[in-house]
Amino acid sequence: MPPLVEETPWRWRIDPTGDMRVPGVVFASRALLPDVAADQSLQQVANVATLPGIVRASYAMPDVHWGYGFPIGGVAATDVEAGGVVSPGGVGFDISCGVRTLVSPLTRDELAPRLPALMDELWRRVPTGMGKGAVWDLGSDAELRRVLTGGARHAVEAGYGTERDLERCEDRGVLPGADPDAVSDRALLRGLHQLGSLGSGNHFLEVQVVDRIEDPEAARALGLRAGQVCVMIHTGSRGLGHQICTDHVRAMEGAMARYGIRVPDRQLACVPVRSPEGEAYTAAMAAAANYGRANRQLLSHAARQAFAAATGVGELELLYDVSHNLAKLETHTVDGRDRLLCVHRKGATRALPPGHPDLPPDLAEVGQPVLVPGSMGTASHILVGVPGGDAFHSACHGAGRAMSRAAARKRTSGREQKRQLAAVGVEVRAGSSRGLAEEAPFSYKDVDEVVETVERAGLAKRVARLVPVGVVKG
């Protein structure tokens, strides 16, 4: 592992050695730096820097930790016209895993007497766990294909939301370039009966309250106020996305030799973006991204129904929806000229600055919302992108694990976690005691320090801090 050079208290550099084509850049406070002896994520940052066509640097966000090939919290861009590659490891198995936040007119005090009833309604209406179960059981391959090409827009057109929802979604809810024919039959089968479901692991639906406003002007632009009830949904493309990643990693492993590509870790399997295998993967990845966006749209519909049934107030306005596991074709200025890049963000989210053309008109002055969930029972944050944001306008996606799931289970039990959360006023509905133990707050980094580091590193600025009052887990 090459040595780390401290550039600022919030930014560290790994100078190129061996086959590295660019440096590594790690955004972290000293306390957030991974333990090199216990976590190989910094070595993965260096490994990613060897990819053909990579430009500027291999980046890591403050929530960085070990992942498949790429570290989770990794960002890397390759020059498409110069033979730059796309790597499924730079996206992850849960393609388009992401977060959306909805805001309610209710206050914490208004919700309090109805909170248990609301959590019961959410538990009844939101399918969880690893198997089948969906808000919208699609019923046919043809309907699934329409979701894969239409994303959240198709869900809205089918009656599961409003046009305004789409205005507040990344890419207006549809990633172009999707081709269902690039998706295997097994992946299609896995997606047929899971649209509108949380899944398991670190996925959740949380009822939250705005605990603190950090930037009053930006908060007003986003419609946030202290004491306001919000809903945060974190999930992705479920089994369909996982199967797509599995299928295309296998295909790329067999194709790399034809393109003269060698990588230090087989989990970095990659091919040129402009190759038959690269184009097949990006088409299938876009289809999975659209499934993930439709999935979160369906869960928003279920949340609105639950709020209406339990509180009489079903108006939940979408603040924003953004993915944190994608590779997107974007134009950025590198070395003084505009270049088409394939920007991999794995466990990292876009953080577009004010005035960016991809923002909806009503967010143009404030910048793109950056949604950063904490761990179960701790705070979450809403930030916005800033001018000059580094790492191709990217920011962190969460707190980041500091401990493995197995280690967390050795330290606690699901029953104990539920007791502790209840003691601080958090209602929990969960299908798995094991899952609650694995997601214990102590197994994650300090999310407050993570977002402070993001702000001090100039990646995004804090707008509001939210705390949970109700948690739904698989």
N, C-alpha and C positions, 0 to 999 in steps of 0.2 A: 504494500500500500504506500503510494507516494506521500510525503509529508504535507500537512496542512500549513498554509501561510495565512496569517491573520492580516487582512486588508483593512478592516474596520471591526468594531465590536460585534457587527451584525453580518459580516461577509468574510468568507474564507476561500482561499484559492488552492487548487491542486494543480501544480505545474505539470505540463505534458512530459511523460516519460514513455519509453517503449513504443507501442503502437498508437498511443493517444494522439489524435489529430488536433485537438483543442484542449484548453484547460478545463478542469472542473471548477464550478463555483457553488459554494454552499452558503445559503442564507440561514444563519443560526446565531443565537447567543451562545456564549461558552457553555451555559448550563444545558442547552438543547442539543449540543453536538453528540452524535451517536458514539457509544463506547466501541471503539474499533475492535476490541477483543471479543465483544459479545454480539456485535451487529455488523454485518458485512455491507451495509448500504453505501458507505463511502467508497469501498472498492467497486461497487456497482456503478457509482458515479464515474469513476475512472474507466471502467469497462465501456460504458456508453460512449465515452469520448473517442472510442476507436471506430465508430460506425462510419461507413462510407458516406461522404457528402455532408457530414455534420458541420455546422457553422457556429461561430462565436464561442460557445461553451456547452458543456453538459452541466445542467443546473439541478440543484436540490433545494427544496423548500424547507422551512423550519420544522415541519412535521415529518421529515424524511425518516423512513425505516425500510428494512429489507423487504424486497418483493421478488417477483418472478422476472429475472433478467434485468429489467430496470428497477431502480428503487421506487417504492411508493413515495410520492412527493417529488418525482423526477420530471424534468422538462428538457426536451432536446428537439432541435429543428434541423432538417436536412434540405439541401438545395436540390429541388426536383430536377431541374434542367442540367445539373452537373452529376447525375447518377445517384442522387440522394436516395436513401432507402426508407422503407416503412417496416416497422417491427411490431408484431402483435404484443411482444413483451413491453413495449412502450405505451400500450393502451390498457392492457390487463384483461383478465378473463371476464370481468363484469363490465362489458362495453357500455359506455354512456351511463355508468353509475353516476348519480348526481343528486342534487338537492334542490328543492323548491320550498319557498316560504310563502304562506298565505297570512293575511292580516284580517282580524275580526274587529267589529265595532265594540265588542265587549271589553270590559275592564276585568282585572283580577277579582275585585270584590263582587262584581256582578256575576261572574262565573262560579265563584266558590261554592255556593249551595248546590249547584247542579253538576259540579265536576265529577263525582262518582258516577252519576247517570250518564254523563257524556262519555266517560271512559268505557262504560259498559256498551254503549252504542257503537263506539269506534271499534271495540274488540269484536262486536257482532258483525260489523260491516266490512272490516278490513281483513282479508285473508292473509295469514302469516305462515311461516314454516317453509320447509324445503320442497314439499310436494305440490300437487295440483291445488287449485283454488283460485278464483278470479272474480273481480267485479264484473267483467265482461267475458264470458266464455264464448270465444269467437265462433266455434261450431264448424267452421269450414276453412280449408286451405285458402280459398279465394279471399275470404275476409281477412285472414292473417296477412296475405300478400298486400292487401290494401293498407293495412297498418304499417307494414315494413316500408312502403313507399310514401305514405301520408303522415306518419308520426302523430303528434298531438293534434294536428289539423284534422286528420280523419276522425279522431276521437271526438273532437268538438262538433264536427259535421254530423256525427252519429248521435248527438244530443248530450254529450258528457262535458259540458263546459260552454264558455262564451268566446266570442271573437277577441275580447280584451285579454283573455288568458294567453292567446297566441302572441299578442303584442309584447307580452312580458316574458316570453320564452326565448332562449338563445336560438338564433336562426328562425324565429317565429314558429318554433316547434317542429320544423322539418329540415333534416340534413339532406341536401341534394346528393344525387349520384347513387342512391340505393338501388340495388338489383336483387330481388328475391331469388333469381336463378343462380346467384352466387352463394346461396345459403343451402346447406345440405338438408336432405330429407329428415335426418335425425334432429337437426337443430329446429326445423320447422315443427316437428312433432313435439319437441320440448316446449315450444312457445305457444302452442295452440290453446292450452288451458291454464295459462298463468298471467294473462293480461289484467292488471289491476290487483297486484299482490306484493307484499313487502319482501318475502323471502325470510332469510335468517341472518345469522352473523351480526355484523355491525349495523344492519339496516334497521330503520325505526320510523315511527311516526310519533312526534312529540307535540304536546300542547305546551306552549311556552308563554311567558310574560316578559315584556320589555322591562328589564331591570334598571337600565341606565342608558341615557342618551349621551353619546360622546361628541357628536357633531350636530348641533341643533338645526343648522341650515340644511344639511344633507338629509337629516331625519324628516324634516318637514316635506322635502321634495319626494321622499319615499313613502310618506303617509304614516310615519311611526311616531308614537308618543309614549311616554313613561306609563307603565301600568297596563298597557294594551295587551290583549290576548292574541297570540299568533299560533300558527301550526307549521312545523317543519317536517318535511317528508324526505327521507333518504333511502333510495333504492335504485335499481338499474334494470338491465335487460334479462335478468333471471337466467334460466337454463339455456335459452336460445343464444344469448351472448356468450355464455361459457362454452357452448359447443362450437360456435363459430371460431372462437379463439383456438380451441383445441384442433379443429380441422385445418386451419390455415397455418398454425405453427408447424404441423406435420408436413404440409405441402412445402413450406419454405425451407425446412431442414433438408429436404431432398433436392431443392433447386439451387441452393447457394453456390455449390461448386460450379454450376454452369455459368455463373456470373463472376467467378473468381473471388468470392467473398469468404473471408475467414473472420471469425469472431472469437473472443477469449472465453465466451460462455455460450453453450448451445442454446440457452434460454433467450439469447439475443438474436435468434434466427430472424433473418431479414432478406429482402430482395429490393431491387430498385422500384421506386414508386411507378415509374413508366416501364413496367414489365407485365406480361400476362398474369403472373402470380400476384404482383403488387396491385394491379387493377382489380383483380378478383377479390383480394382481401379488403381493399378500401370500399368496394361496392357492398360486400357483405357486412363490413363494419358499420357503414351508413345505415343499412337496414336494421341492424341491432340498435343503433343509436335512436332510430325512429321508434322502435319498439319500447326502448327505455323511456323516451319522452311521453309516449302514449300511456305507458304504465303509470307514470307519476300523474298524468292528467286524470286517469281513472280513479286513482287514490284521492285526488282532490275532490272529485265528485262524491266519493264515499264519505269524505270528511264533511263536506257541506251537508249531506243528508243527515249525518250523525249530529251535527250542531243544530240543525233545524229541529230534529226529533227531541233532543235533550234540553235545548235552551230556547227554542222558538226563534232563534236568530241564525239563519243559514248563510248569511252573506259573508263569504270569505273571499277577499280580493287577492289575486295573485301578485305578490311583490316581484318575484323573479324565479326563473328555473334555469339552472346551468349544470352542464355535465362536468365531471372531473376525471373521466377516463376516455379520452378520444385522441385521434390523430387527424388534424384538419389542415387543408391546403389554405395557406394565408400568404399575403404579400407583405413583406417587411423590408426595410432598408438595411442592407448589410454592406459594409465597406463602401458606402456612398452611392449605392444603386439599389433599386427595387428588385427583389428576387422572390420567386415563388417557392415557398418553403412548406414542407410537411412537418407541422409542429406537433410533436407528441407531448401530451400532458397526461401523466399517470398519477392519480392522486394529487392533481393540481388543476386549478380552474382558471379560465380566462379572467382578466381584470382590466377590461377596456377603459381607457381614460375618457374624460369629458370630450365631447365633440367627435368621437369616433363614428364613422358612417354606419357601422353595424348596430348602433344603439337605437332603440325606439325614440321617437321625437321627444317624448315627455321625460326621458332620462338623459338627453343629450348634454344638459348643463351640469349634471351631478356625477355622471360616470356610471359604469355598470355595477350593480350590486354583486358583491362577493359574499357568498353564504358559507359560513364556517361553523359546522356543528362541533360541539364538544363531545365529551363522553357522557354516557348515561348518568344523570344526576349532577352534571356540572354545566357551566354556562356555554352558550353558543354566541356567535357574533355575526353581525352584518357590517361589511366594509364596502367601500366603493373604489374603483380603479382611479389612478392618479396619472397626471401627465408625466411622461418619461419613465413609466414603469418598466422595470427590467424583465429579463427572461421572456421576451416576446409578449409582454403584457400578461403575465401569469402571477398567481398567488397560491397560497396553501389551500388545502381542501378540508382540513379538520385538525384535530389535536395530534393525531399520529400515535400509534402504539409504542409504548415503552417496555412492554412485557408480553410474552407469548400467551396465547389462550390457555395452553396447558399449565403454564406457571400461575396464571390467574386462578385457575380452578384449584390449584394446590393451596392457595391462600384464603379462599373464601368459598361460600356456597351461594346458590341462587336464593335460598331462603333468607340467608343473612343479608344479601344485597336488597332484597325486597323489604326487609325489616328496616334497614338503614334509610332507604328512600322514603318509606312511609313516615319515619320519625322526623323528616324534614319537610313533610307535606307534599310528597310526590306520589301520585297514584300510579301504580304499575299494573299493566296487563301483559302477561307473557305466557307463551306456550311451552317454554323450555327453561327449567331450573338451571341446566348446564349452560345455556346461552346467557342467562343473567350473570352467572359467575364469570364467564369469559369476558363479559363487557363491563366488569367492575371499573369504576372511575379510576382507581389507582393504577390500572394497567395502561393508562394513556398519559401522554405528556400534559403539561399544564397549558390548557388552551389559551388562557389569558396571556401567558408569556409568548406563546406562538404568535398570536395576532399582534402583540406589541412589537415583536421582532419583524413581522411583515411590514408594519408601519414604519419602523425606524430604518428598515432596509430600502424604503421607498417603493414598495410593490403595491401598496393599497393603503387606505386610511380608514380608521375605525369610525363607525356611525352609531351603532347601538349594541348593547349587551343584553342577551335574553337568558332567562333561567327556566328550567322545566317545572311544570306542575303535574304533568301526566305523560306517561311513556307507554307506547305499544311496541312490543318486541316479538319476533318470531320465536 
